[in-house]
Amino acid sequence: MWLFVFFDLPTETPKDRKNYRIFRDKLQKDGFLMQQYSVYIRHCMSGENTDLHIKRVKSFVPEKGNVIILQITDKQFANMLQLFGKLS
């Protein structure tokens, strides 16, 4: 399974920015890699492992903002199409 974490967190105040950094750092410490800004992904070897990482993410979601967790299979992940624009 693959876990995707999408998030929109406020960054208006110094406290908001600190909470954003803490959330992002905890995702990275839990093995998530940045796919795009505010989109992090992680591979999980089993359903139990997936559940563990979902619980971890839930435990450190900031009080403000929006976090979405999506899980997909390896086969679905393999069908992902990634497009890149030209560099200026």
C-alpha positions, 0 to 999 in steps of 0.5 A: 500500500501507499499512503498519501498525505495532502495538507493545507496548513495556515502559515499566517502567524509565527505559531502557524509556521512553527506548527507547519514545520513540526507537522512536516518534520514529523512526516519526514521522521515517519518515513514520508517523502515529499512528492509535491509541496504539501503532498507526502507519500510513504510505502507500507508493507502491510495493512497493519503497517498502514494502520500504524502510520495512519494513527501516527499522522492523526496523532500529530495533526495541528489544530488548524488546517486540513489534512487528507490521508489517501491509501492506494495499492501498489498497482494503482500507484504504478499507474500514476502519470507524472508530467513535467513542464519545461524549465525556463 
